[in-house]
Amino acid sequence: MSTTSYAAPAKPSRPVRLGLRENRLQFTLPVIVNTCVGGLVGLERTTVPLIDADTFHLASDLAAFTRLRAL
């Protein structure tokens, strides 16, 4: 039988500070990610129907998005 000793968790070096100003870096990252994702979705929703109309000669936006969902 082996004995395993567990160390107590280390105390944080700084106290936890709540608030948006104190955690602005952690708040900024999700804002940037959401902005990029929103821009990508908006770009996709405007360019895919144009590409489908030119390349595949589809007149309906619904057909274009249905094809993407099937892939």
C-alpha positions in Angstrom: 0.0 0.0 0.0 1.5 3.3 -1.0 0.8 6.5 0.9 0.2 9.6 -1.1 0.5 13.0 0.4 -1.4 15.9 -1.0 0.0 19.4 -0.7 -2.3 22.2 0.3 -3.2 24.6 -2.5 -1.0 27.7 -2.7 -2.4 31.0 -1.5 -2.9 33.5 -4.3 -0.2 36.2 -4.4 -2.8 38.9 -4.9 -6.3 39.3 -3.6 -9.1 38.7 -6.0 -10.5 42.0 -7.4 -13.9 42.2 -8.9 -15.1 44.7 -11.5 -14.8 45.5 -15.1 -11.9 48.0 -14.7 -9.8 45.4 -12.8 -10.5 42.7 -15.3 -10.4 44.7 -18.5 -8.0 42.4 -20.3 -10.1 39.4 -19.6 -13.2 41.4 -20.8 -11.5 42.6 -24.0 -10.6 39.2 -25.3 -14.3 38.0 -25.6 -15.3 41.3 -27.1 -12.6 41.0 -29.8 -13.5 37.3 -30.5 -17.3 38.2 -30.8 -16.5 41.1 -33.1 -14.4 38.9 -35.4 -17.0 36.1 -35.4 -19.8 38.5 -36.1 -17.8 40.1 -38.9 -17.1 36.7 -40.4 -20.7 35.6 -40.3 -21.8 38.9 -41.8 -19.3 38.6 -44.6 -20.4 35.0 -45.3 -24.0 36.0 -45.4 -23.3 38.7 -48.0 -20.7 36.9 -50.2 -22.0 33.3 -50.4 -25.2 34.3 -52.2 -23.2 36.4 -54.7 -20.8 33.5 -55.4 -23.6 31.1 -55.7 -25.5 33.3 -58.1 -22.4 33.8 -60.3 -20.9 30.3 -60.1 -23.9 27.9 -59.7 -26.5 30.2 -61.3 -28.7 30.0 -58.2 -31.4 32.7 -57.9 -32.5 31.9 -54.4 -30.6 32.7 -51.2 -32.4 29.9 -49.5 -30.9 27.4 -51.9 -27.5 28.7 -51.3 -27.7 28.4 -47.5 -29.4 25.0 -47.8 -26.4 23.8 -49.8 -24.0 25.0 -47.1 -25.9 23.4 -44.4 -25.8 20.0 -46.2 -22.0 20.1 -46.4 
